[in-house]
Amino acid sequence: MDFHPAERSSTYLCNELKFTTQGKLPTPSDWENCVPLNLVDTMTGLPPLQSTEVRLGWSKDYLHIRFTCQDPYVVSNFTERDQPLYEEDVVEIFIDEKGDGRSYMELEISPNNVIFDALIQNDDGQGSKLKVDVTWHLEGLQTEVEADNHGNRVYCIHIPSDNFNSPLTSGLCWRFNMYRIDENEQGEREYQAWQPTGAINFHVPSKFGLLRFA
């Protein structure tokens, strides 16, 4: 079957996680209850060279996100929080709780588990007039990045619910998108997205999809 970008769903159903242990973070079996989605080339909407699967779930305490990235070659030299991680390999999450496309949070994680988090003011909705507040931080954020036995790098991200305007609950709906930047050994960069933007520009809120809490 031919791939048609328009056929991709623009809504992700985020399931509540009923943990199999007494902890507050997912185990491998818990992640299996989360719906998988795959990132595509942000320009064309076609499958990327290096695959990226993402799963999301929620509990009353956290929004849980896991990226599984095929990544045999890693470019990651930054060591300090809020350095420009987007210049190298990175995964990214944009969350727009208000849904107005003007203000949203941006979270980036490098392969070496370095964090970039900021509040974004996008005055024209196209990213040409961005105000980036890196003095803002997600409180209590927990992240972990590990290499598995299959040539993948796995990012587990847990955002405490206190960082959001409303308690996490069934029926909640946000605008959001997810991205990945990956560089190969030849120095060529691949730009991936859940909802393609049609440009090498992730700051296009009109292309954001919906995160709906089940």
TAKA-V391924 format. One record per backbone hydrogen bond with DSSP energy under -1.0 kcal/mol. NH is the residue of the N-H (numbers start at 1). CO is the residue of the C=O. Records with the same first field share a line. If there is no record, write none. Layout:
BEGIN
NH = CO, CO
END
This chain:
BEGIN
7 = 4
8 = 5
12 = 210
14 = 212
17 = 58
31 = 27
33 = 30
34 = 31
37 = 54
39 = 52
40 = 193
41 = 46
42 = 191
45 = 41
53 = 68
54 = 37
55 = 66
57 = 64
58 = 15
59 = 62
63 = 159
64 = 57
65 = 157
66 = 55
67 = 155
68 = 53
69 = 153
70 = 51
71 = 151
82 = 115
83 = 80
85 = 83
87 = 84
88 = 85
89 = 75
90 = 181
91 = 109
92 = 179
93 = 107
94 = 177
95 = 105
96 = 175
104 = 120
105 = 95
106 = 118
107 = 93
108 = 116
109 = 91
110 = 114
113 = 110
116 = 108
118 = 106
119 = 133
120 = 104
121 = 131
122 = 102
123 = 129
131 = 121
133 = 119
142 = 158
144 = 156
146 = 154
148 = 152
153 = 69
154 = 146
155 = 67
156 = 144
157 = 65
158 = 142
159 = 63
161 = 61
163 = 160
164 = 161
171 = 213
172 = 169
174 = 211
175 = 96
176 = 209
177 = 94
179 = 92
180 = 192
181 = 90
182 = 190
184 = 188
187 = 184
190 = 182
192 = 180
193 = 40
194 = 178
198 = 42
201 = 199
204 = 202
207 = 204
208 = 205
209 = 176
210 = 10
211 = 174
212 = 12
213 = 172
214 = 14
END
